[in-house]
Amino acid sequence: MIPGSTGNDGYKAASELIEALKAGYSTMICPDGPSGPPQVLKKGVLHIAAKSQVQLVPLHFTPKPSIWIRSWDKKLFPIPFGHLEVRIGQPIEVTAQNQKMVITALTSALNGD
C-alpha cells in the first residue's frame, strides 16, 4: 500500500507507485479520488500509467442488493448475503498522444457506461 492523494504526498506516492509498477507489482486506484467530486477523473492516474507503461483496466463494482445513501458521493452500502456485480473494461494504454481519448473512456467507465 502506498498512501497519498492530491495535496497529501501525492507526487511522492505517484513516484513510488510508478517504480513498483515497473517492478511488476499491480494496484488499484480510485481515479476520482476520495474527496470527489465523484465521477470526475483525476489526472494522476494518467501520469502514473504513462510513466510506468502499464495499461489501465476500468473496473465497475455494484453491490446487489444495496442501500443508497443520499449524499454528495452517492454511496451504496451492500446488504448482507448479497452479491457483487463486477464489470471489467478493456485495457487502455496511456500515452502522451492519447490522453484526451483516455479521459473520455475512463469518465464513461466511472459513470458505469
Residue pairs with C-beta under 8 A, 6 or more apart in sequence:
2 13
2 16
2 17
2 20
2 27
3 9
3 13
4 10
4 12
4 13
4 14
4 16
5 13
5 33
5 34
5 35
6 33
6 42
6 44
10 44
14 44
14 47
14 48
17 27
17 48
17 52
18 48
18 51
18 52
20 27
21 27
21 48
21 52
21 54
22 52
22 53
28 59
29 44
29 45
29 48
31 41
31 42
31 45
31 106
31 110
32 38
32 39
32 40
32 41
32 42
32 110
33 42
36 72
36 73
37 72
38 72
38 73
38 74
39 107
39 110
39 111
40 107
40 110
41 103
41 106
41 107
41 110
43 103
45 56
45 106
46 94
46 99
46 102
46 103
48 54
49 55
49 56
49 92
49 93
49 94
50 94
50 95
50 96
50 99
55 91
55 92
55 93
55 94
56 91
56 92
56 94
56 102
56 106
57 88
57 89
57 90
57 91
57 92
58 88
58 89
58 90
58 92
58 105
58 106
58 109
58 110
59 86
59 87
59 88
59 89
60 86
60 87
60 89
60 109
60 112
61 84
61 85
61 86
62 76
62 84
62 85
62 87
62 112
63 76
63 77
63 78
63 79
63 82
63 83
63 84
63 85
64 78
64 82
64 83
64 84
64 85
65 78
65 79
65 82
66 76
66 77
66 78
66 79
66 82
67 76
67 77
67 79
68 74
68 75
68 76
69 75
69 76
69 77
78 84
87 112
89 105
89 109
92 102
92 105
92 106
94 102
